[in-house]
Structure formats: C-alpha cells, structure tokens
C-alpha cells in the first residue's frame, strides 16, 4: 500500500517536472521600435518552436513568412502588410493590410 503511494508520487513528480521544463523553455521575444527586434520577421527568424512573439503597436511594412510553430501576439492591433503562414500556433491582435 505505501509502495503504491510512493510509486504514484514519483510518477506524478516526474510528470510535473517535465511539464515545468517544457513551459520554461519557451522564450518571449519583443518586437517594436525600442525592443530588441525591430521587425516581426527578425523575431520570427530568431524564434524557436513554442516561443512567444509580442509585437508592439505600430505599422510594420513587411511581408512576414512564418514557417515554425510560434505564438504571435499584437498589442493594440499593430498594422502588418501581410504574411505567409506555414505553421503557427496562435496569431492574435493584428490588423492585416
């Protein structure tokens, strides 16, 4: 009986650690005039699968090609000329021109 409880605790602990490690590995990249990345494409190029890209308000006169699973969020609906999306988990908060 105690052995079953210990075994379940160990399995739960391992699963919990795996979930935490996968969530901790995602990076958040900032795009904007004062951010590290000035274009959305430069952030997409630097991103790894599962990363989050936050785009500040503004107009981005670029054609963005997204070819990896990332999360792309716009703050206050930035304007984007267009994009090609081959793989993306979430796109939210943009005005596509």
N, CA, C and O atoms as CSV, one atom per row, in Angstrom:
chain,resi,resn,atom,element,x,y,z
A,1,UNK,N,N,0.818,-1.193,0.000
A,1,UNK,CA,C,0.000,0.000,0.000
A,1,UNK,C,C,0.870,1.269,0.000
A,1,UNK,O,O,0.669,2.165,-0.819
A,2,UNK,N,N,1.828,1.332,0.919
A,2,UNK,CA,C,2.714,2.502,0.965
A,2,UNK,C,C,3.562,2.551,-0.300
A,2,UNK,O,O,3.863,3.629,-0.812
A,3,UNK,N,N,3.944,1.380,-0.800
A,3,UNK,CA,C,4.726,1.318,-2.034
A,3,UNK,C,C,3.959,1.917,-3.207
A,3,UNK,O,O,4.545,2.611,-4.038
A,4,UNK,N,N,2.654,1.655,-3.283
A,4,UNK,CA,C,1.825,2.222,-4.353
A,4,UNK,C,C,1.756,3.741,-4.251
A,4,UNK,O,O,1.812,4.444,-5.260
A,5,UNK,N,N,1.635,4.240,-3.025
A,5,UNK,CA,C,1.568,5.695,-2.827
A,5,UNK,C,C,2.886,6.340,-3.231
A,5,UNK,O,O,2.889,7.378,-3.893
A,6,UNK,N,N,3.987,5.746,-2.847
A,6,UNK,CA,C,5.306,6.278,-3.202
A,6,UNK,C,C,5.496,6.239,-4.709
A,6,UNK,O,O,5.980,7.203,-5.302
A,7,UNK,N,N,5.117,5.128,-5.331
A,7,UNK,CA,C,5.250,4.996,-6.787
A,7,UNK,C,C,4.415,6.059,-7.507
A,7,UNK,O,O,4.891,6.675,-8.461
A,8,UNK,N,N,3.183,6.278,-7.064
A,8,UNK,CA,C,2.330,7.312,-7.676
A,8,UNK,C,C,2.916,8.701,-7.472
A,8,UNK,O,O,2.859,9.541,-8.371
A,9,UNK,N,N,3.476,8.943,-6.303
A,9,UNK,CA,C,4.092,10.245,-6.025
A,9,UNK,C,C,5.285,10.482,-6.944
A,9,UNK,O,O,5.456,11.580,-7.473
A,10,UNK,N,N,6.099,9.466,-7.132
A,10,UNK,CA,C,7.278,9.598,-8.005
A,10,UNK,C,C,6.839,9.852,-9.447
A,10,UNK,O,O,7.401,10.717,-10.120
A,11,UNK,N,N,5.851,9.116,-9.921
A,11,UNK,CA,C,5.360,9.313,-11.292
A,11,UNK,C,C,4.782,10.713,-11.450
A,11,UNK,O,O,5.061,11.392,-12.438
A,12,UNK,N,N,3.986,11.144,-10.493
A,12,UNK,CA,C,3.425,12.493,-10.538
A,12,UNK,C,C,4.525,13.544,-10.537
A,12,UNK,O,O,4.453,14.516,-11.289
A,13,UNK,N,N,5.535,13.363,-9.707
A,13,UNK,CA,C,6.639,14.328,-9.621
A,13,UNK,C,C,7.395,14.424,-10.933
A,13,UNK,O,O,7.749,15.521,-11.367
A,14,UNK,N,N,7.645,13.298,-11.564
A,14,UNK,CA,C,8.350,13.290,-12.849
A,14,UNK,C,C,7.519,13.994,-13.917
A,14,UNK,O,O,8.050,14.808,-14.672
A,15,UNK,N,N,6.243,13.699,-13.989
A,15,UNK,CA,C,5.372,14.358,-14.971
A,15,UNK,C,C,5.312,15.861,-14.726
A,15,UNK,O,O,5.363,16.652,-15.667
A,16,UNK,N,N,5.203,16.246,-13.471
A,16,UNK,CA,C,5.171,17.670,-13.127
A,16,UNK,C,C,6.456,18.362,-13.559
A,16,UNK,O,O,6.395,19.454,-14.124
A,17,UNK,N,N,7.598,17.772,-13.317
A,17,UNK,CA,C,8.879,18.359,-13.715
A,17,UNK,C,C,9.004,18.460,-15.235
A,17,UNK,O,O,9.520,19.452,-15.749
A,18,UNK,N,N,8.540,17.452,-15.947
A,18,UNK,CA,C,8.589,17.503,-17.408
A,18,UNK,C,C,7.730,18.637,-17.957
A,18,UNK,O,O,8.137,19.334,-18.887
A,19,UNK,N,N,6.553,18.819,-17.388
A,19,UNK,CA,C,5.669,19.910,-17.821
A,19,UNK,C,C,6.308,21.258,-17.521
A,19,UNK,O,O,6.275,22.159,-18.359
A,20,UNK,N,N,6.878,21.402,-16.355
A,20,UNK,CA,C,7.531,22.671,-15.984
A,20,UNK,C,C,8.723,22.958,-16.871
A,20,UNK,O,O,8.944,24.107,-17.254
A,21,UNK,N,N,9.492,21.943,-17.203
A,21,UNK,CA,C,10.666,22.155,-18.047
A,21,UNK,C,C,10.265,22.568,-19.449
A,21,UNK,O,O,10.925,23.421,-20.043
A,22,UNK,N,N,9.209,21.996,-19.996
A,22,UNK,CA,C,8.786,22.356,-21.345
A,22,UNK,C,C,8.234,23.773,-21.379
A,22,UNK,O,O,8.456,24.492,-22.352
A,23,UNK,N,N,7.519,24.190,-20.336
A,23,UNK,CA,C,6.983,25.547,-20.286
A,23,UNK,C,C,8.092,26.561,-20.078
A,23,UNK,O,O,8.022,27.669,-20.609
A,24,UNK,N,N,9.106,26.203,-19.320
A,24,UNK,CA,C,10.194,27.128,-19.030
A,24,UNK,C,C,11.103,27.335,-20.225
A,24,UNK,O,O,11.824,28.330,-20.284
A,25,UNK,N,N,11.083,26.418,-21.175
A,25,UNK,CA,C,11.989,26.533,-22.307
A,25,UNK,C,C,11.506,27.532,-23.357
A,25,UNK,O,O,12.296,27.950,-24.204
A,26,UNK,N,N,10.237,27.924,-23.328
A,26,UNK,CA,C,9.717,28.893,-24.292
A,26,UNK,C,C,10.212,30.291,-23.942
A,26,UNK,O,O,10.167,30.711,-22.785
A,27,UNK,N,N,10.678,30.991,-24.948
A,27,UNK,CA,C,11.158,32.360,-24.762
A,27,UNK,C,C,10.090,33.339,-25.248
A,27,UNK,O,O,9.228,32.988,-26.055
A,28,UNK,N,N,10.161,34.565,-24.746
A,28,UNK,CA,C,9.281,35.635,-25.212
A,28,UNK,C,C,10.145,36.683,-25.884
A,28,UNK,O,O,11.037,37.259,-25.261
A,29,UNK,N,N,9.877,36.929,-27.160
A,29,UNK,CA,C,10.626,37.909,-27.939
A,29,UNK,C,C,9.758,39.141,-28.120
A,29,UNK,O,O,8.567,39.026,-28.410
A,30,UNK,N,N,10.346,40.318,-27.951
A,30,UNK,CA,C,9.625,41.585,-28.062
A,30,UNK,C,C,9.982,42.263,-29.385
A,30,UNK,O,O,11.150,42.316,-29.771
A,31,UNK,N,N,8.958,42.783,-30.077
A,31,UNK,CA,C,9.146,43.500,-31.341
A,31,UNK,C,C,8.605,44.905,-31.180
A,31,UNK,O,O,7.504,45.089,-30.661
A,32,UNK,N,N,9.362,45.902,-31.619
A,32,UNK,CA,C,8.927,47.288,-31.556
A,32,UNK,C,C,10.103,48.221,-31.789
A,32,UNK,O,O,11.244,47.777,-31.913
A,33,UNK,N,N,9.821,49.505,-31.848
A,33,UNK,CA,C,10.873,50.480,-32.161
A,33,UNK,C,C,11.947,50.559,-31.076
A,33,UNK,O,O,13.095,50.895,-31.370
A,34,UNK,N,N,11.592,50.255,-29.832
A,34,UNK,CA,C,12.569,50.298,-28.749
A,34,UNK,C,C,12.916,48.902,-28.232
A,34,UNK,O,O,13.629,48.775,-27.236
A,35,UNK,N,N,12.426,47.867,-28.887
A,35,UNK,CA,C,12.650,46.489,-28.448
A,35,UNK,C,C,13.897,45.916,-29.117
A,35,UNK,O,O,14.494,46.547,-29.990
A,36,UNK,N,N,14.274,44.727,-28.701
A,36,UNK,CA,C,15.434,44.051,-29.285
A,36,UNK,C,C,15.232,43.794,-30.775
A,36,UNK,O,O,16.171,43.923,-31.561
A,37,UNK,N,N,14.018,43.433,-31.165
A,37,UNK,CA,C,13.714,43.154,-32.577
A,37,UNK,C,C,12.862,44.287,-33.127
A,37,UNK,O,O,11.822,44.626,-32.562
A,38,UNK,N,N,13.310,44.868,-34.235
A,38,UNK,CA,C,12.596,45.996,-34.844
A,38,UNK,C,C,11.622,45.544,-35.922
A,38,UNK,O,O,10.733,46.303,-36.311
A,39,UNK,N,N,11.777,44.322,-36.406
A,39,UNK,CA,C,10.847,43.782,-37.395
A,39,UNK,C,C,10.288,42.462,-36.876
A,39,UNK,O,O,10.925,41.760,-36.091
A,40,UNK,N,N,9.092,42.150,-37.330
A,40,UNK,CA,C,8.472,40.886,-36.934
A,40,UNK,C,C,9.265,39.720,-37.518
A,40,UNK,O,O,9.462,38.701,-36.857
A,41,UNK,N,N,9.716,39.877,-38.757
A,41,UNK,CA,C,10.456,38.796,-39.412
A,41,UNK,C,C,11.746,38.474,-38.674
A,41,UNK,O,O,12.116,37.305,-38.568
A,42,UNK,N,N,12.439,39.487,-38.159
A,42,UNK,CA,C,13.680,39.211,-37.424
A,42,UNK,C,C,13.388,38.413,-36.152
A,42,UNK,O,O,14.177,37.551,-35.766
A,43,UNK,N,N,12.267,38.693,-35.508
A,43,UNK,CA,C,11.879,37.923,-34.323
A,43,UNK,C,C,11.487,36.503,-34.697
A,43,UNK,O,O,11.849,35.554,-34.001
A,44,UNK,N,N,10.749,36.349,-35.793
A,44,UNK,CA,C,10.368,35.010,-36.263
A,44,UNK,C,C,11.621,34.208,-36.591
A,44,UNK,O,O,11.714,33.030,-36.248
A,45,UNK,N,N,12.583,34.843,-37.256
A,45,UNK,CA,C,13.821,34.145,-37.615
A,45,UNK,C,C,14.583,33.685,-36.374
A,45,UNK,O,O,15.196,32.618,-36.384
A,46,UNK,N,N,14.549,34.483,-35.305
A,46,UNK,CA,C,15.280,34.157,-34.079
A,46,UNK,C,C,14.511,33.185,-33.181
A,46,UNK,O,O,15.103,32.544,-32.313
A,47,UNK,N,N,13.215,33.075,-33.383
A,47,UNK,CA,C,12.364,32.266,-32.505
A,47,UNK,C,C,12.582,30.779,-32.737
A,47,UNK,O,O,12.987,30.335,-33.812
A,48,UNK,N,N,12.295,30.035,-31.683
A,48,UNK,CA,C,12.288,28.575,-31.762
A,48,UNK,C,C,10.851,28.107,-31.590
A,48,UNK,O,O,9.999,28.868,-31.130
A,49,UNK,N,N,10.585,26.893,-31.948
A,49,UNK,CA,C,9.247,26.334,-31.813
A,49,UNK,C,C,8.735,26.517,-30.385
A,49,UNK,O,O,9.415,26.184,-29.415
A,50,UNK,N,N,7.508,27.058,-30.281
A,50,UNK,CA,C,6.884,27.263,-28.984
A,50,UNK,C,C,7.126,28.626,-28.366
A,50,UNK,O,O,6.524,28.955,-27.344
A,51,UNK,N,N,8.012,29.438,-28.977
A,51,UNK,CA,C,8.291,30.767,-28.438
A,51,UNK,C,C,7.111,31.702,-28.654
A,51,UNK,O,O,6.260,31.470,-29.513
A,52,UNK,N,N,7.081,32.765,-27.855
A,52,UNK,CA,C,6.045,33.788,-27.933
A,52,UNK,C,C,6.665,35.051,-28.486
A,52,UNK,O,O,7.728,35.476,-28.032
A,53,UNK,N,N,6.001,35.663,-29.474
A,53,UNK,CA,C,6.463,36.925,-30.053
A,53,UNK,C,C,5.404,37.976,-29.770
A,53,UNK,O,O,4.280,37.880,-30.262
A,54,UNK,N,N,5.762,38.976,-28.979
A,54,UNK,CA,C,4.867,40.090,-28.665
A,54,UNK,C,C,5.242,41.277,-29.546
A,54,UNK,O,O,6.392,41.717,-29.547
A,55,UNK,N,N,4.270,41.791,-30.293
A,55,UNK,CA,C,4.519,42.885,-31.228
A,55,UNK,C,C,3.838,44.146,-30.706
A,55,UNK,O,O,2.629,44.160,-30.476
A,56,UNK,N,N,4.628,45.210,-30.522
A,56,UNK,CA,C,4.105,46.481,-30.033
A,56,UNK,C,C,3.284,47.168,-31.121
A,56,UNK,O,O,3.424,46.874,-32.308
A,57,UNK,N,N,2.435,48.080,-30.690
A,57,UNK,CA,C,1.620,48.847,-31.627
A,57,UNK,C,C,2.515,49.596,-32.606
A,57,UNK,O,O,3.587,50.075,-32.237
A,58,UNK,N,N,2.073,49.693,-33.844
A,58,UNK,CA,C,2.802,50.411,-34.887
A,58,UNK,C,C,2.444,49.843,-36.237
A,58,UNK,O,O,1.579,48.974,-36.346
A,59,UNK,N,N,3.105,50.330,-37.263
A,59,UNK,CA,C,2.911,49.832,-38.622
A,59,UNK,C,C,4.179,49.113,-39.043
A,59,UNK,O,O,5.274,49.667,-38.938
A,60,UNK,N,N,4.042,47.908,-39.509
A,60,UNK,CA,C,5.168,47.075,-39.914
A,60,UNK,C,C,5.037,46.796,-41.414
A,60,UNK,O,O,4.315,45.885,-41.821
A,61,UNK,N,N,5.747,47.591,-42.238
A,61,UNK,CA,C,5.641,47.450,-43.700
A,61,UNK,C,C,6.509,46.303,-44.201
A,61,UNK,O,O,7.496,46.519,-44.904
A,62,UNK,N,N,6.142,45.115,-43.843
A,62,UNK,CA,C,6.932,43.950,-44.223
A,62,UNK,C,C,6.018,42.786,-44.544
A,62,UNK,O,O,4.891,42.712,-44.055
A,63,UNK,N,N,6.500,41.902,-45.350
A,63,UNK,CA,C,5.809,40.651,-45.647
A,63,UNK,C,C,6.448,39.594,-44.768
A,63,UNK,O,O,7.603,39.232,-44.989
A,64,UNK,N,N,5.738,39.097,-43.790
A,64,UNK,CA,C,6.284,38.158,-42.817
A,64,UNK,C,C,6.003,36.730,-43.262
A,64,UNK,O,O,4.874,36.392,-43.619
A,65,UNK,N,N,7.026,35.905,-43.237
A,65,UNK,CA,C,6.881,34.487,-43.560
A,65,UNK,C,C,7.118,33.707,-42.275
A,65,UNK,O,O,8.208,33.740,-41.704
A,66,UNK,N,N,6.085,33.006,-41.831
A,66,UNK,CA,C,6.171,32.230,-40.598
A,66,UNK,C,C,6.215,30.763,-40.979
A,66,UNK,O,O,5.265,30.232,-41.554
A,67,UNK,N,N,7.318,30.115,-40.657
A,67,UNK,CA,C,7.486,28.725,-41.047
A,67,UNK,C,C,7.804,27.826,-39.852
A,67,UNK,O,O,8.429,26.776,-39.999
A,68,UNK,N,N,7.364,28.256,-38.662
A,68,UNK,CA,C,7.564,27.456,-37.454
A,68,UNK,C,C,6.413,27.711,-36.501
A,68,UNK,O,O,5.720,28.722,-36.614
A,69,UNK,N,N,6.209,26.806,-35.571
A,69,UNK,CA,C,5.123,26.945,-34.598
A,69,UNK,C,C,5.514,27.928,-33.514
A,69,UNK,O,O,6.289,27.602,-32.615
A,70,UNK,N,N,4.973,29.135,-33.604
A,70,UNK,CA,C,5.208,30.176,-32.605
A,70,UNK,C,C,3.864,30.816,-32.263
A,70,UNK,O,O,2.872,30.625,-32.967
A,71,UNK,N,N,3.851,31.565,-31.191
A,71,UNK,CA,C,2.679,32.336,-30.795
A,71,UNK,C,C,2.968,33.791,-31.125
A,71,UNK,O,O,3.965,34.337,-30.651
A,72,UNK,N,N,2.134,34.427,-31.917
A,72,UNK,CA,C,2.346,35.800,-32.362
A,72,UNK,C,C,1.201,36.662,-31.845
A,72,UNK,O,O,0.050,36.483,-32.245
A,73,UNK,N,N,1.523,37.605,-30.950
A,73,UNK,CA,C,0.521,38.460,-30.329
A,73,UNK,C,C,0.816,39.927,-30.621
A,73,UNK,O,O,1.948,40.385,-30.464
A,74,UNK,N,N,-0.206,40.656,-31.044
A,74,UNK,CA,C,-0.072,42.085,-31.275
A,74,UNK,C,C,-0.703,42.863,-30.139
A,74,UNK,O,O,-1.773,42.503,-29.649
A,75,UNK,N,N,-0.040,43.928,-29.721
A,75,UNK,CA,C,-0.576,44.783,-28.662
A,75,UNK,C,C,-1.248,45.995,-29.313
A,75,UNK,O,O,-0.602,46.718,-30.071
A,76,UNK,N,N,-2.502,46.224,-29.038
A,76,UNK,CA,C,-3.286,47.348,-29.577
A,76,UNK,C,C,-3.364,47.314,-31.101
A,76,UNK,O,O,-3.382,48.362,-31.746
A,77,UNK,N,N,-3.409,46.141,-31.661
A,77,UNK,CA,C,-3.616,45.914,-33.093
A,77,UNK,C,C,-2.607,46.618,-33.997
A,77,UNK,O,O,-2.975,47.548,-34.715
A,78,UNK,N,N,-1.343,46.194,-33.979
A,78,UNK,CA,C,-0.376,46.736,-34.929
A,78,UNK,C,C,-0.798,46.391,-36.359
A,78,UNK,O,O,-1.489,45.402,-36.602
A,79,UNK,N,N,-0.363,47.235,-37.293
A,79,UNK,CA,C,-0.708,47.032,-38.708
A,79,UNK,C,C,0.431,46.297,-39.397
A,79,UNK,O,O,1.606,46.620,-39.223
A,80,UNK,N,N,0.047,45.304,-40.181
A,80,UNK,CA,C,1.014,44.470,-40.886
A,80,UNK,C,C,0.577,44.358,-42.332
A,80,UNK,O,O,-0.598,44.116,-42.608
A,81,UNK,N,N,1.524,44.534,-43.275
A,81,UNK,CA,C,1.183,44.498,-44.696
A,81,UNK,C,C,0.705,43.124,-45.149
A,81,UNK,O,O,-0.099,43.035,-46.076
A,82,UNK,N,N,1.163,42.082,-44.540
A,82,UNK,CA,C,0.716,40.752,-44.925
A,82,UNK,C,C,1.671,39.702,-44.402
A,82,UNK,O,O,2.745,40.010,-43.887
A,83,UNK,N,N,1.259,38.459,-44.545
A,83,UNK,CA,C,2.136,37.389,-44.112
A,83,UNK,C,C,1.765,36.097,-44.806
A,83,UNK,O,O,0.647,35.912,-45.288
A,84,UNK,N,N,2.751,35.203,-44.841
A,84,UNK,CA,C,2.534,33.838,-45.285
A,84,UNK,C,C,2.731,32.968,-44.060
A,84,UNK,O,O,3.738,33.074,-43.360
A,85,UNK,N,N,1.779,32.125,-43.816
A,85,UNK,CA,C,1.815,31.334,-42.598
A,85,UNK,C,C,1.823,29.857,-42.957
A,85,UNK,O,O,0.843,29.334,-43.488
A,86,UNK,N,N,2.922,29.194,-42.667
A,86,UNK,CA,C,3.021,27.764,-42.928
A,86,UNK,C,C,2.811,26.944,-41.666
A,86,UNK,O,O,2.341,25.808,-41.732
A,87,UNK,N,N,3.153,27.505,-40.531
A,87,UNK,CA,C,2.972,26.808,-39.259
A,87,UNK,C,C,2.973,27.856,-38.159
A,87,UNK,O,O,3.951,28.582,-37.979
A,88,UNK,N,N,1.887,27.929,-37.439
A,88,UNK,CA,C,1.813,28.868,-36.322
A,88,UNK,C,C,0.771,28.340,-35.349
A,88,UNK,O,O,-0.252,27.792,-35.759
A,89,UNK,N,N,1.032,28.506,-34.074
A,89,UNK,CA,C,0.070,28.057,-33.080
A,89,UNK,C,C,-1.051,29.074,-32.896
A,89,UNK,O,O,-2.227,28.709,-32.896
A,90,UNK,N,N,-0.695,30.342,-32.741
A,90,UNK,CA,C,-1.699,31.370,-32.492
A,90,UNK,C,C,-1.256,32.696,-33.084
A,90,UNK,O,O,-0.100,33.093,-32.941
A,91,UNK,N,N,-2.191,33.390,-33.758
A,91,UNK,CA,C,-1.979,34.778,-34.178
A,91,UNK,C,C,-3.150,35.554,-33.623
A,91,UNK,O,O,-4.304,35.186,-33.844
A,92,UNK,N,N,-2.863,36.633,-32.898
A,92,UNK,CA,C,-3.932,37.368,-32.260
A,92,UNK,C,C,-3.580,38.843,-32.171
A,92,UNK,O,O,-2.441,39.196,-31.866
A,93,UNK,N,N,-4.569,39.716,-32.441
A,93,UNK,CA,C,-4.421,41.134,-32.190
A,93,UNK,C,C,-3.729,41.934,-33.284
A,93,UNK,O,O,-2.971,42.852,-32.972
A,94,UNK,N,N,-3.965,41.618,-34.560
A,94,UNK,CA,C,-3.318,42.338,-35.660
A,94,UNK,C,C,-4.359,42.892,-36.623
A,94,UNK,O,O,-5.452,42.342,-36.758
A,95,UNK,N,N,-4.004,43.995,-37.294
A,95,UNK,CA,C,-4.717,44.489,-38.471
A,95,UNK,C,C,-3.862,44.111,-39.673
A,95,UNK,O,O,-2.761,44.636,-39.842
A,96,UNK,N,N,-4.356,43.210,-40.502
A,96,UNK,CA,C,-3.628,42.790,-41.692
A,96,UNK,C,C,-4.096,43.653,-42.839
A,96,UNK,O,O,-5.284,43.686,-43.159
A,97,UNK,N,N,-3.152,44.358,-43.464
A,97,UNK,CA,C,-3.487,45.289,-44.558
A,97,UNK,C,C,-3.326,44.575,-45.889
A,97,UNK,O,O,-3.556,45.172,-46.941
